Amino acid sequence: MAAFPGPDEADLVDALRRDPAWLPDLSLVAVDDSGLVVGHALLTRLRVGKGKGLALAPVAVAPEWQRKGVGELVVRAALTAAEDAGEKLVVVLGDPDYYGRFGFIPAQRHEVSGPFEVPEGYLQALTLPAYDGSPRGLCHYPEPFEAV
Ligand SMILES: CC(C)(COP(=O)(O)OP(=O)(O)OC[C@H]1O[C@@H](n2cnc3c(N)ncnc32)[C@H](O)[C@@H]1OP(=O)(O)O)[C@@H](O)C(=O)NCCC(=O)NCCS
């Protein structure tokens, strides 16, 4: 996909697809009228402390389709699918100005932390209706993310 400057994100998606963390029902794509994929939002299995959460990444929209609501559409669809599946918590690493609109707040407020240094506020978490106080703790990302 052309949304990112290099091949890293496409390689990441390919690697995630082959990883046990891949959850086919929770990876959403947006297509144009001809069926071409113009955006995607992936949710993969993320270990959080001793419990199970989801990582939202990567989210990408083709350049000519950006700022038209496609990103918002695929992210909302992915979060709804996660909610319907009874998932409890979603973690994202990204711009708080963008992800705040979906209800993400700084992860530390849910006692969730990341394994890496990121700018203040960039690691964010969203609790879903099934959330019962867990999971919380340190996130262990699927192995393909370590190569990014
Ligand atoms: C970031 C991205 C996924 C958003 O998807 P999108 O379909 O373009 O966004 P939407 O149309 O749903 O929302 C548009 C709003 O999001 C915000 N926004 C869009 N891109 C943004 C960015 N890179 N950073 C912060 N906010 C952004 C703006 O507020 C924008 O509203 P505006 O056009 O009125 O200013 C997409 O632009 C993309 O793939 N960008 C390139 C890759 C990238 O920068 N990824 C970073 C992910 S955090």
The ligand as an SDF file (V2000), in Angstrom:
LIG
                    3D

 48 50  0  0  0  0  0  0  0  0999 V2000
   -3.6060    8.7170    9.2790 C   0  0  0  0  0  0  0  0  0  0  0  0
   -4.6310    8.0870    8.3360 C   0  0  0  0  0  0  0  0  0  0  0  0
   -4.7800    6.6080    8.6370 C   0  0  0  0  0  0  0  0  0  0  0  0
   -5.9820    8.7850    8.5310 C   0  0  0  0  0  0  0  0  0  0  0  0
   -6.9320    8.2640    7.6180 O   0  0  0  0  0  0  0  0  0  0  0  0
   -7.8010    9.2890    6.7470 P   0  0  0  0  0  0  0  0  0  0  0  0
   -8.7930    8.4790    5.9730 O   0  0  0  0  0  0  0  0  0  0  0  0
   -6.8800   10.1450    5.9620 O   0  0  0  0  0  0  0  0  0  0  0  0
   -8.4810   10.1470    7.8820 O   0  0  0  0  0  0  0  0  0  0  0  0
  -10.0050   10.5400    8.0250 P   0  0  0  0  0  0  0  0  0  0  0  0
  -10.5010   11.0810    6.7190 O   0  0  0  0  0  0  0  0  0  0  0  0
  -10.7690    9.4410    8.6370 O   0  0  0  0  0  0  0  0  0  0  0  0
   -9.8970   11.6800    9.0830 O   0  0  0  0  0  0  0  0  0  0  0  0
   -9.3960   12.9270    8.6540 C   0  0  0  0  0  0  0  0  0  0  0  0
   -8.9830   13.6920    9.8760 C   0  0  0  0  0  0  0  0  0  0  0  0
   -7.9920   12.9820   10.5460 O   0  0  0  0  0  0  0  0  0  0  0  0
   -6.9820   13.8460   10.9840 C   0  0  0  0  0  0  0  0  0  0  0  0
   -5.7610   13.3670   10.3870 N   0  0  0  0  0  0  0  0  0  0  0  0
   -5.5750   12.8080    9.1740 C   0  0  0  0  0  0  0  0  0  0  0  0
   -4.2940   12.4280    9.0230 N   0  0  0  0  0  0  0  0  0  0  0  0
   -3.6780   12.7360   10.1890 C   0  0  0  0  0  0  0  0  0  0  0  0
   -2.3710   12.5800   10.6620 C   0  0  0  0  0  0  0  0  0  0  0  0
   -1.3880   12.0300    9.9110 N   0  0  0  0  0  0  0  0  0  0  0  0
   -2.1020   12.9930   11.9160 N   0  0  0  0  0  0  0  0  0  0  0  0
   -3.0620   13.5580   12.6690 C   0  0  0  0  0  0  0  0  0  0  0  0
   -4.3260   13.7350   12.2810 N   0  0  0  0  0  0  0  0  0  0  0  0
   -4.6240   13.3260   11.0450 C   0  0  0  0  0  0  0  0  0  0  0  0
   -7.3500   15.2270   10.5940 C   0  0  0  0  0  0  0  0  0  0  0  0
   -7.9840   15.8310   11.6940 O   0  0  0  0  0  0  0  0  0  0  0  0
   -8.3600   15.0160    9.5120 C   0  0  0  0  0  0  0  0  0  0  0  0
   -9.3440   15.9710    9.5180 O   0  0  0  0  0  0  0  0  0  0  0  0
   -9.2070   17.2350    8.5350 P   0  0  0  0  0  0  0  0  0  0  0  0
   -8.9700   16.6890    7.1640 O   0  0  0  0  0  0  0  0  0  0  0  0
  -10.5330   17.9080    8.6890 O   0  0  0  0  0  0  0  0  0  0  0  0
   -8.0490   18.0140    9.0790 O   0  0  0  0  0  0  0  0  0  0  0  0
   -4.2190    8.2420    6.8580 C   0  0  0  0  0  0  0  0  0  0  0  0
   -4.1900    9.6190    6.5470 O   0  0  0  0  0  0  0  0  0  0  0  0
   -2.8830    7.6370    6.4840 C   0  0  0  0  0  0  0  0  0  0  0  0
   -2.8030    6.4670    6.1380 O   0  0  0  0  0  0  0  0  0  0  0  0
   -1.8470    8.4510    6.5140 N   0  0  0  0  0  0  0  0  0  0  0  0
   -0.4950    8.0430    6.1440 C   0  0  0  0  0  0  0  0  0  0  0  0
    0.0970    7.1420    7.1490 C   0  0  0  0  0  0  0  0  0  0  0  0
    0.1700    7.7940    8.5020 C   0  0  0  0  0  0  0  0  0  0  0  0
    0.4820    8.9670    8.6410 O   0  0  0  0  0  0  0  0  0  0  0  0
   -0.1140    6.9880    9.5120 N   0  0  0  0  0  0  0  0  0  0  0  0
   -0.0550    7.4380   10.8390 C   0  0  0  0  0  0  0  0  0  0  0  0
   -1.0990    6.7240   11.6270 C   0  0  0  0  0  0  0  0  0  0  0  0
   -1.2020    7.4660   13.2310 S   0  0  0  0  0  0  0  0  0  0  0  0
  1  2  1  0
  2  3  1  0
  2  4  1  0
  2 36  1  0
  4  5  1  0
  5  6  1  0
  6  7  2  0
  6  8  1  0
  6  9  1  0
  9 10  1  0
 10 11  2  0
 10 12  1  0
 10 13  1  0
 13 14  1  0
 14 15  1  0
 15 16  1  0
 15 30  1  0
 16 17  1  0
 17 18  1  0
 17 28  1  0
 18 19  1  0
 18 27  1  0
 19 20  2  0
 20 21  1  0
 21 22  1  0
 21 27  2  0
 22 23  1  0
 22 24  2  0
 24 25  1  0
 25 26  2  0
 26 27  1  0
 28 29  1  0
 28 30  1  0
 30 31  1  0
 31 32  1  0
 32 33  2  0
 32 34  1  0
 32 35  1  0
 36 37  1  0
 36 38  1  0
 38 39  2  0
 38 40  1  0
 40 41  1  0
 41 42  1  0
 42 43  1  0
 43 44  2  0
 43 45  1  0
 45 46  1  0
 46 47  1  0
 47 48  1  0
M  END
$$$$
